[in-house]
Amino acid sequence: MTAKPLKKNIRDLSLDELKAFFIEKGDKAYRAKQAWEWLWKKSVRSFDEMTSLSKETRDMLSENFSFPIVSLDTTQISNDRTIKDGFKLHDGNIVEGVLIPTDTRMTACVSSQVGCSLTCTFCATGKLERIRNLNADEIYDQVVIIRDQAMKHYNIQLSNIVFMGMGEPLLNYQNVVRSIERIHAQDGLNMSYQRITVSTAGIAKMIKKMGDDEVKFNLALSLHAANDEKRNKIMPINEHNNLEALADALKYYYSKTEKYVTYEYIVFRNFNDELQDAKELAEFCKIIPCKVNLIEYNPIDGGEFLNADDNKIEAFKDYLVSKHIIVNIRRSRGKDIDAACGQLANKNEGVEVKLKAV
């Protein structure tokens, strides 16, 4: 018996492909535009919600396409108002997203992969196998759910999106870029590129590709040490993407985009919190226009690192400021919940995400 072919995910289609489908079925091409706006602007979660289309048209779409959606599996709300979500995908896998409210911003942090292949020693996601990349619509759905939470809980519009959740975005480049296009587009969520930041652990060739593509969204580099020996210890990816390679890629990226980069620097106690570390970072900051986020560490279960003392972080900041570098201190959020990236997925039982063998 021949197996019935799987239906194509309707959100994998371009608008032109959707128009071609309607014409092929003997329907009007403008129906595609209507369906497209239901999918990406109004963010419906089923064909039945496309109420401007006839039931016959909705049934036709349902017969020909699948419509997998991301659903909210678990939610934790911190005393500081941070909301941590576990999202269940159509195949049962779990990824994470976070809503981070501050005085000036309402930020969504979203995932790009199920698990991660990079094994950064300080990251809970690094304990998980990389199962697969997320599709563009799965990334988009996370943003929509977190956007709706911002309005429901705080009655404030979502202002920023950061790709800093589970996974390495530049190892899922095509889907990440397509999701950003749908998030940015006027017939999508209509969010400014300037409000969207993609964070990478440092894939030099992909940073260059961002330059070639002249991307308009922001780039952040998770640096955490401006010293190859130290960076190798905490981020194995540095062995094949060392600081010299990253510097070369960043110069190329800036020459193409003229966009400054943000360096993310978690300050670990007794590891990268000394004046010498600050001097090395200040030297790296000379490569291209940049700013630095010094980040309080949110320790993970069974982790070997602790957050640096406040006086060390302040001294670190003061030195960078003395070198005319723009610096922000990002305080740890959600300390009373599983806020560190990957913690919630690590604790979920009965899901498809697997712990890496130790």
Summary of the structure (lengths in Angstrom):
residues: 358
radius of gyration: 21.5
end to end distance: 43.4
largest distance: 73.6
contacts: 1164
relative contact order: 0.13
helix: 40%
strand: 19%
